[in-house]
């Protein structure tokens, strides 16, 4: 399974998210603490900086290489600051059927679309499910699908639920579009008789807002009755955490936010805490969607429970 993060708030150096902390995202590619599975199938990122040219258009980076050895990424991370970040290291099951290509690297952001999305999880029996999901996606969106992943089709479903798939949605509209996409997947799984555990942790951003979903269809139901054959990634709900505060960085030898939620100017969401000190991190509940936007100088955070 993959690892991902979202950041929104004060300008932050990308190096301080990707490389420097005790459990930075790049470190999670080979040493995740909450999932004993390597994430070696690529790295992708979107980073928005309002001081840059065309501020609504993010910095974009994608590679199938292992980010630990990616000198280009490291060089950029040491120079680029951003107010909003969506980054992802891809993990896949070891199989000759898996396609490791740039088209399958997250996050997904179709040409002209404001919204980007990454996914942690998988949909069981996706080959059967795909044509049924595609029927819910207008041709103007479906034509942009280039890869072979279930994740890209989930992204297409979310865009299909927006009044304008290529504009930045209002927060409430984004939440409803995500809920609609999950409902469609649930209905089509039922129509095919699919009741196998399928995790759908989602990470969405457009530079002005972030949303994170912790969700799993049919948790606890597996294709085998033998527990020894169930991968450990499916034995628990995939992890998702967030922390609020300001001045994110190295303080007294510890990477952390300062000030707490009451004085927050930034929010950081991640598959697992990036820092050794986890006291300020809060676990996102199962079957919920966390949404945040900057309002009055700080993140306005809402939590919605999903069916």
N, C-alpha and C positions, 0 to 999 in steps of 0.2 A: 504494500500500500504506500501511498505517497505521503509527503509532508508539505505543508504550505503555511504562508503567513499573510496577514493584512496589516497595514499601518495607515493611520490617518491622524493628522495633527501638525505639530511643529515640524519644521524641516529637520530631517534626520539624514545622516550620512549612511549610504547603503551598506558600507563596510560594517557598520555597527549593528546591522540586522543580519547580514549574510555570513560574516566571517568572525567577528571579534568575540561575541558573548560565549559563555561556557557551552551552550547548546545552540549555537547559531544555525540558521537554516542549512548552510552548506555543510556544516558538521553533521547534521542530521541525515545527509545523504549516505554516510557510512557508519555513523554512530548514534542512531536515534535511541533515546532513553525509554520511550514508551511504546516502542514497536521494534521487535528484534528481526527486522527485515531490511536489507540494503535497498537503497533507492538510486539505482544506477542507470536509469533510462532517459536521463536528460534534465535540463534546467531551463526554466522560463521565467520572465519577469515583465511587469509593466510598472512604471514609476512616473508619477505626475509631479511637475514642478511649475508652479504658476509664474515663476520668473523666467521661464524658458520661452523660446519662440513657439507659437501655437500652444499655449498652456493646456488646452483641452486635449491635446494629443500627447500620449505618454512616451517616455523612453521605452523602447521595446528590445528585449534580448531573448534569444532562444538558441539552445545548443543541445545536441545529443551527447556531448562529452560530459564526463564526470566533473562537476564544478570545483571539486577539490584541486584539480590540476588545470583549471581554466585561467590562464594568465590574463586573457582579455577581460574576463568578468572581474577578476580581482583588481585590475587596473582601473576599470570604470567605477567599481564600488568605492575605491579610495578617493574618487574625485566628485562623484555625483551625490547631491542632496535632493531629497524629494519630500513633499508633504503627504503623498499617498503612494502606497506600494502594495502590489500583489505579486508574490513570488512563490515558486513551486519547484520541488524536486520530485521527479517521477519515479515511482516504483512499480514494477510489473512482476507477475509470476514468471518463473523461469520456464520458458516454453519456446519451441521453434516456431510456433504459430503467432507469436507476438511481433508486431512491427515496430521497430525502433527507428523513428524518422522524425524530422522536424515538423511534419504535418501533425504528429501526435503529441508534440510537446505543449504542455499547458503554460500559461493561461491561454484560452481561446479568445480572440477578438476579431470578429469579421470586419472586412474593409468598410470603413465609414461608421462602424458601430462605436458608441461611447462606452458601452458596458463590456467588461472583460470578466472571464470566469475560469476558475480552476476547480478540480474535483479530486477528492480522496475517497476511493472506494471502487466498487464495480457492480454492474447489473448482471445477475445470473441469466444465462441463456440469451445473451444479447443478440446473437445472430437471428433468432426467431423474433425478438422484440423490435429490432430496428425498423423493419418495414411498417410496422404498426405505429411506431412513434413518428416516422417520417410523414405519415398521413396527416398529422396534426401541424406540420410545419409548412408554411407557404413557400412557393417556389422561389420567391425573391430572397428568402433566407436559406433554404435548403441548397441552393446553388453554390453557396460559399463553403459548404462542408468539404474538406479536403482529406481528412484523416480517416482512421478506421476505429476510433474509440467510441465507447458509449458516452464518454464525457462530452464530446463535441456535440452529440445529439441532445444531451441534456441542456447544454448551452443554447442550442437552436430552439428548443422548446421554451426556455425562459424568454428569449427574445420574441418568440411568437406570441407571448402573452402581453406584450407591451403595445400601447397605442401607436407609437412610432418606434420600431425596433432599433433604429439607428440614433435616436436622440437619448440624452441622459434622462432617465425616468425620475419622477418624484419618488420619495421614499416609500410611500404607501403603495404605489403602483408596482415598484420592484418587489415588495414583499408579496403582493397578490400574484405576480407573475411566477414567482418561485413556487408558491403554494399550488398554483394551477399546474405547473409542470410536474410536480410530485403526484398530484391527483391523476393526471393522465397516465403516468407511468404505473401507478397503482391499478388503475382500471385495465390497462392493457396486459399487465402481469396476470391479473385475475382471469381475463379472457383466455389466456394461454395456459392457465393452470400452473403458473410459476409461483411457488411459495418458498423459495430458497432465500436464505439470508443475503441481503444486498445492501451494502453501505453506500450512502450518498451524503458525504460531507462536502459542502460547497463553499467556495470563497469567491465573492463578487465585489467589483469596485469600478467606479467610473471617474475617479479623481476628486469627487466631492462627497462621496458616501461609500461605506463598505457594508457588506452583509455576509454573514457566516451561518451555515446550516449544519446541525449535527443530527443525522437522520439515518435510519436503517429500516428497510423493508423486511418484514418477517424475521426479525432477529431471533436466533435460537433454532431455526429450521435449516438443516443442511442436507446436501445430496447424499450423504452417507450416514449410517447409524453407528459407524465406528469413530469414536472421539479421536483416536490416534490419527485419523486421516483428515481431520478438520484443521486447517491452517490456523495458527495462533492469532492471526490478524482478524479472524472471524469469531473468536471466543469472547471478545468484549466489544462494546461500542467503541468505535474509533475515537480517539481523544481529540478534544478541542478546548482551548483555554483563551482567556483574555485578561489584560491588565490595563488600568487607567492611571493617568498621572501627568507629569510634565518633566521636561529636562531628561528624557531617556538617555542613558549613557553610563559611563563607569563612575561610580560614586563610592569612595572609600574601599576600593578594591572589588566592588560588586557591581555587576551590570543590572540596572533596575530603573524603573520610573521613580520619581519622587513626588511628594505632595499628596498622593492618594486620590481617590475618586472625587472628593469634594473640591479639590483645586485642579482638576484634570484639564489639560489642554490637548491631550493625545490619547489614542487607544491603539493597542497592539493585540492582535488576535493571531493565534498560531496553533498548529496541530498539537504541539507540546511546548511548555515554557522554554524560552530561549535562555533563561538565566538560571544560575545555580540557586539563587534565593527565589523561592517560589511562593513566599508568604503573601505577596501582593497579587498573585494570579488567581483567577476565579474560573472554575470549570463550567463550561457551557452545558446546560442540561440536555439530556437526550430528547429528541423530537422537538427541537426548538430552533428558531431563527433569531439571531442577534443582528440588529441593524444600528448603524451609527452614522451621524452626519455632524459637521461642525456648526454649532449654533451659539451665538453669544461668546465666541472665543474658545469654546470647549466642546467636547463630543457629547451630543445628545443621544443616549443609548436606549433602545427599546428591545424587549424580548417577547417574541410571540411563540406560543406553543402550536405545533403543527399536528394535523390529523395523521 
